[in-house]
Amino acid sequence: MTTQLLQEAAQVIPNQQLLINVVSKRVRQLGLGHRPLVEITPRMSLTDIALKEIIAGKLTYESLEGSTDGA
């Protein structure tokens, strides 16, 4: 994972904990065989691919603020 990719992705998702969660979930998906949404090179790690997807705007997230359980 390159520092430059991480810094660029942090500009798209400024919350560090959220960024880590989004990248982690996408890395798991890629590891299970999901296709990358961006062009890749043979030396790219799954983390690099996930970060590039975020930077390219191909990977988004949805916040569920204010949800209640009804209990």
N, CA, C and O of each residue as an XYZ file, in Angstrom:
284
protein
N       0.853     -1.170      0.000
C       0.000      0.000      0.000
C       0.896      1.230      0.000
O       1.833      1.326      0.793
N       0.609      2.145     -0.873
C       1.416      3.347     -0.934
C       0.782      4.452     -0.103
O      -0.440      4.545      0.013
N       1.631      5.275      0.465
C       1.171      6.395      1.274
C       0.386      7.384      0.429
O      -0.583      7.978      0.902
N       0.797      7.560     -0.810
C       0.113      8.504     -1.694
C      -1.342      8.078     -1.925
O      -2.242      8.916     -1.874
N      -1.578      6.805     -2.174
C      -2.946      6.322     -2.367
C      -3.777      6.525     -1.107
O      -4.941      6.918     -1.182
N      -3.186      6.258      0.038
C      -3.892      6.416      1.306
C      -4.267      7.872      1.544
O      -5.379      8.161      1.986
N      -3.354      8.786      1.258
C      -3.630     10.211      1.435
C      -4.722     10.683      0.485
O      -5.583     11.469      0.878
N      -4.698     10.219     -0.747
C      -5.725     10.609     -1.719
C      -7.095     10.055     -1.315
O      -8.104     10.749     -1.441
N      -7.133      8.830     -0.839
C      -8.398      8.236     -0.400
C      -8.932      8.953      0.837
O     -10.145      9.073      1.010
N      -8.034      9.428      1.697
C      -8.445     10.158      2.897
C      -9.092     11.492      2.545
O      -9.854     12.034      3.346
N      -8.805     12.024      1.376
C      -9.470     13.253      0.941
C     -10.906     12.959      0.506
O     -11.774     13.826      0.609
N     -11.157     11.752      0.027
C     -12.503     11.357     -0.388
C     -13.338     10.956      0.832
O     -14.500     11.347      0.952
N     -12.737     10.173      1.737
C     -13.398      9.755      2.981
C     -12.529     10.248      4.138
O     -11.609      9.543      4.554
N     -12.801     11.447      4.666
C     -11.931     12.044      5.680
C     -11.939     11.329      7.038
O     -10.968     11.431      7.787
N     -13.008     10.616      7.361
C     -13.086      9.898      8.631
C     -12.215      8.643      8.539
O     -12.521      7.727      7.777
N     -11.133      8.605      9.314
C     -10.152      7.521      9.212
C     -10.762      6.157      9.536
O     -10.473      5.174      8.854
N     -11.598      6.091     10.567
C     -12.205      4.809     10.929
C     -13.127      4.298      9.824
O     -13.143      3.106      9.517
N     -13.885      5.200      9.239
C     -14.778      4.820      8.149
C     -13.980      4.360      6.931
O     -14.337      3.373      6.287
N     -12.910      5.070      6.619
C     -12.049      4.693      5.494
C     -11.495      3.285      5.691
O     -11.502      2.477      4.763
N     -11.022      2.995      6.882
C     -10.474      1.670      7.182
C     -11.547      0.595      7.011
O     -11.278     -0.471      6.456
N     -12.754      0.874      7.485
C     -13.838     -0.107      7.364
C     -14.230     -0.349      5.911
O     -14.457     -1.491      5.510
N     -14.312      0.720      5.123
C     -14.678      0.583      3.709
C     -13.607     -0.214      2.962
O     -13.924     -1.123      2.194
N     -12.342      0.131      3.194
C     -11.240     -0.574      2.524
C     -11.221     -2.040      2.950
O     -11.057     -2.928      2.113
N     -11.386     -2.293      4.237
C     -11.353     -3.659      4.753
C     -12.446     -4.527      4.129
O     -12.191     -5.659      3.721
N     -13.659     -3.991      4.060
C     -14.755     -4.758      3.471
C     -14.502     -5.034      1.990
O     -14.773     -6.133      1.505
N     -13.983     -4.040      1.274
C     -13.725     -4.220     -0.159
C     -12.593     -5.216     -0.395
O     -12.648     -6.000     -1.342
N     -11.569     -5.192      0.456
C     -10.464     -6.154      0.331
C     -11.003     -7.578      0.502
O     -10.598     -8.488     -0.221
N     -11.919     -7.767      1.463
C     -12.528     -9.084      1.642
C     -13.284     -9.514      0.387
O     -13.190    -10.663     -0.043
N     -14.041     -8.570     -0.199
C     -14.789     -8.888     -1.416
C     -13.847     -9.270     -2.554
O     -14.086    -10.249     -3.261
N     -12.782     -8.501     -2.728
C     -11.814     -8.794     -3.792
C     -11.164    -10.156     -3.564
O     -10.939    -10.911     -4.510
N     -10.866    -10.461     -2.310
C     -10.267    -11.747     -1.970
C     -11.180    -12.926     -2.275
O     -10.712    -14.034     -2.535
N     -12.490    -12.677     -2.242
C     -13.466    -13.726     -2.546
C     -13.737    -13.850     -4.041
O     -14.530    -14.691     -4.465
N     -13.075    -13.006     -4.844
C     -13.202    -13.139     -6.288
C     -13.992    -12.055     -6.993
O     -14.181    -12.126     -8.207
N     -14.463    -11.045     -6.255
C     -15.177     -9.946     -6.919
C     -14.220     -9.220     -7.859
O     -13.029     -9.101     -7.574
N     -14.741     -8.742     -8.965
C     -13.901     -8.081     -9.965
C     -13.567     -6.649     -9.547
O     -14.418     -5.947     -9.002
N     -12.331     -6.215     -9.800
C     -11.954     -4.822     -9.529
C     -12.737     -3.866    -10.421
O     -13.068     -4.198    -11.559
N     -13.030     -2.683     -9.899
C     -13.780     -1.669    -10.634
C     -12.872     -0.678    -11.352
O     -13.352      0.228    -12.034
N     -11.562     -0.849    -11.202
C     -10.578      0.015    -11.858
C      -9.542     -0.866    -12.545
O      -9.447     -2.061    -12.267
N      -8.770     -0.265    -13.442
C      -7.684     -1.016    -14.079
C      -6.604     -1.303    -13.049
O      -6.267     -0.454    -12.223
N      -6.073     -2.507    -13.114
C      -5.046     -2.895    -12.150
C      -3.778     -3.316    -12.876
O      -3.783     -3.621    -14.068
N      -2.690     -3.322    -12.107
C      -1.418     -3.827    -12.602
C      -1.096     -5.097    -11.821
O      -1.628     -5.291    -10.728
N      -0.248     -5.955    -12.348
C       0.045     -7.225    -11.679
C       0.625     -7.082    -10.267
O       0.470     -7.990     -9.451
N       1.277     -5.983     -9.970
C       1.934     -5.844     -8.673
C       1.063     -5.165     -7.618
O       1.513     -4.969     -6.490
N      -0.162     -4.806     -7.958
C      -1.036     -4.118     -7.008
C      -1.587     -5.095     -5.977
O      -1.986     -6.211     -6.309
N      -1.603     -4.654     -4.722
C      -2.214     -5.467     -3.672
C      -3.721     -5.211     -3.665
O      -4.199     -4.267     -4.293
N      -4.457     -6.048     -2.958
C      -5.904     -5.855     -2.853
C      -6.230     -4.523     -2.179
O      -7.217     -3.873     -2.524
N      -5.405     -4.122     -1.223
C      -5.604     -2.839     -0.548
C      -5.412     -1.687     -1.516
O      -6.185     -0.729     -1.503
N      -4.392     -1.769     -2.355
C      -4.157     -0.725     -3.359
C      -5.343     -0.616     -4.315
O      -5.750      0.484     -4.687
N      -5.890     -1.755     -4.705
C      -7.037     -1.752     -5.615
C      -8.228     -1.063     -4.949
O      -8.885     -0.226     -5.568
N      -8.506     -1.411     -3.696
C      -9.626     -0.804     -2.974
C      -9.437      0.705     -2.841
O     -10.389      1.466     -3.013
N      -8.219      1.141     -2.536
C      -7.946      2.576     -2.412
C      -8.130      3.288     -3.749
O      -8.682      4.388     -3.797
N      -7.669      2.664     -4.835
C      -7.849      3.262     -6.167
C      -9.328      3.370     -6.526
O      -9.748      4.340     -7.158
N     -10.108      2.385     -6.127
C     -11.547      2.431     -6.391
C     -12.200      3.600     -5.653
O     -13.080      4.265     -6.199
N     -11.777      3.847     -4.431
C     -12.306      4.977     -3.659
C     -11.911      6.287     -4.314
O     -12.746      7.176     -4.482
N     -10.650      6.413     -4.682
C     -10.140      7.642     -5.306
C     -10.873      7.919     -6.615
O     -11.186      9.070     -6.916
N     -11.146      6.877     -7.392
C     -11.815      7.030     -8.686
C     -13.315      7.281     -8.544
O     -13.995      7.555     -9.533
N     -13.829      7.188     -7.324
C     -15.258      7.401     -7.116
C     -16.105      6.195     -7.478
O     -17.326      6.306     -7.588
N     -15.479      5.053     -7.662
C     -16.193      3.826     -8.031
C     -16.746      3.100     -6.805
O     -17.632      2.253     -6.920
N     -16.218      3.437     -5.644
C     -16.610      2.776     -4.408
C     -17.141      3.838     -3.459
O     -16.433      4.788     -3.123
N     -18.379      3.678     -3.028
C     -18.991      4.661     -2.137
C     -19.481      3.961     -0.879
O     -19.392      2.739     -0.762
N     -19.991      4.735      0.048
C     -20.520      4.194      1.290
C     -21.787      4.943      1.640
O     -22.040      6.036      1.135
N     -22.570      4.350      2.501
C     -23.817      4.963      2.935
C     -23.828      5.003      4.451
O     -23.583      3.987      5.102
N     -24.110      6.157      5.013
C     -24.146      6.326      6.457
C     -25.569      6.115      6.956
O     -26.517      6.642      6.374
N     -25.719      5.357      8.014
C     -27.029      5.073      8.587
C     -27.191      5.808      9.912
O     -27.379      5.175     10.951
N     -27.121      7.114      9.885
C     -27.254      7.904     11.105
C     -28.714      8.027     11.494
O     -29.597      8.128     10.643
N     -28.950      8.016     12.805
C     -30.296      8.228     13.312
C     -31.209      7.027     13.198
O     -32.420      7.160     13.375
N     -30.663      5.858     12.908
C     -31.512      4.671     12.818
C     -31.876      4.200     14.223
O     -31.078      4.320     15.152
N     -33.087      3.663     14.371
C     -33.532      3.166     15.668
C     -33.896      1.701     15.543
O     -34.264      1.225     14.469
N     -33.788      1.000     16.646
C     -34.097     -0.424     16.662
C     -35.589     -0.679     16.864
O     -36.075     -1.775     16.585
N     -36.313      0.323     17.347
C     -37.726      0.140     17.628
C     -37.958     -0.513     18.976
O     -39.087     -0.885     19.294
N     -36.905     -0.660     19.777
C     -37.040     -1.293     21.089
C     -37.205     -0.270     22.175
O     -37.333     -0.629     23.346
